[in-house]
Amino acid sequence: MKFLPSEHKDIKTLIAQQNLDLNDFSFVKRKGRLHIYYKNQEPSFSFFRTVETNLVGNSFEEHTLFKISIETELGIVRSWKEVLLMINNWLTSLS
């Protein structure tokens, strides 16, 4: 999984909105997941983006899914906006 520039920008924006210092965060890709660490402490917020393809009628439809974890697997969400909401909740818990 690649860490997309648009994802990085969105996460940096959330960090700034919480008045947190971006230098306190590190982004590490490990085993296909992107981990966001605050001051190199556990737990990290992590997500994995995957694309699911389903045959609907005579055509294929692609759906992007995100698997979210903070210490343990939290579940699967279907939109980047939901991921951002979960990251924002995690950032709020850091303050």
C-alpha positions in Angstrom: 0.0 0.0 0.0 1.3 3.4 -0.9 0.9 6.4 1.3 -0.9 8.7 -1.1 0.1 12.4 -1.1 -3.6 13.4 -0.6 -3.8 11.2 2.5 -0.7 12.7 3.9 -2.0 16.2 3.3 -5.3 15.4 5.0 -3.7 13.9 8.0 -1.3 16.9 8.4 -4.3 19.2 8.2 -6.0 17.3 11.0 -2.9 17.5 13.2 -2.7 21.2 12.6 -6.4 21.7 13.5 -5.8 19.9 16.8 -2.9 22.4 17.5 -0.4 19.5 17.7 3.1 19.7 16.5 3.6 17.7 13.2 7.2 17.0 14.4 5.8 14.9 17.2 4.4 12.5 14.7 6.0 9.8 12.6 4.6 7.8 9.7 5.8 4.3 9.3 4.8 1.7 6.8 5.1 -1.8 8.1 3.5 -5.0 6.8 1.4 -3.1 4.4 -0.1 -0.9 7.1 0.5 2.8 7.6 1.2 3.5 11.3 0.9 7.0 12.7 2.9 7.4 15.9 2.7 10.2 18.4 6.1 10.9 20.0 7.1 7.3 19.0 4.7 5.9 21.6 2.3 3.1 21.4 -0.5 2.7 20.5 -0.2 3.9 17.0 -3.2 4.6 14.7 -2.9 2.3 11.7 -4.8 1.6 8.5 -4.6 -0.6 5.5 -6.3 0.3 2.2 -7.5 -2.4 0.0 -9.7 -2.6 -3.1 -12.4 -5.1 -3.4 -13.9 -6.0 -6.8 -17.3 -7.5 -7.2 -19.2 -8.7 -10.2 -22.5 -6.9 -10.4 -24.6 -8.0 -13.4 -22.3 -7.9 -16.3 -19.8 -5.4 -15.0 -17.2 -5.2 -12.2 -17.4 -2.6 -9.4 -14.4 -1.6 -7.3 -14.8 -0.5 -3.7 -12.0 0.8 -1.5 -12.0 -0.5 2.0 -9.9 0.7 5.0 -9.0 -1.6 7.9 -8.4 0.4 11.0 -6.4 -0.4 14.1 -5.5 1.2 17.4 -3.9 -1.5 19.5 -6.5 -4.0 18.2 -8.5 -4.2 14.9 -11.4 -1.7 15.1 -13.1 -2.7 11.9 -13.5 -1.8 8.3 -14.7 1.5 6.9 -15.7 2.3 3.3 -14.6 5.9 2.9 -11.6 8.1 3.5 -13.8 10.6 5.3 -14.6 7.9 7.9 -10.9 7.2 8.3 -10.3 10.9 8.8 -13.0 11.0 11.5 -11.4 8.1 13.3 -8.0 9.7 13.1 -9.4 13.0 14.4 -11.0 11.1 17.4 -7.6 9.5 18.1 -5.8 12.9 17.9 -8.4 14.3 20.3 -7.6 11.6 22.8 -3.9 12.6 22.7 -4.5 16.2 23.9 
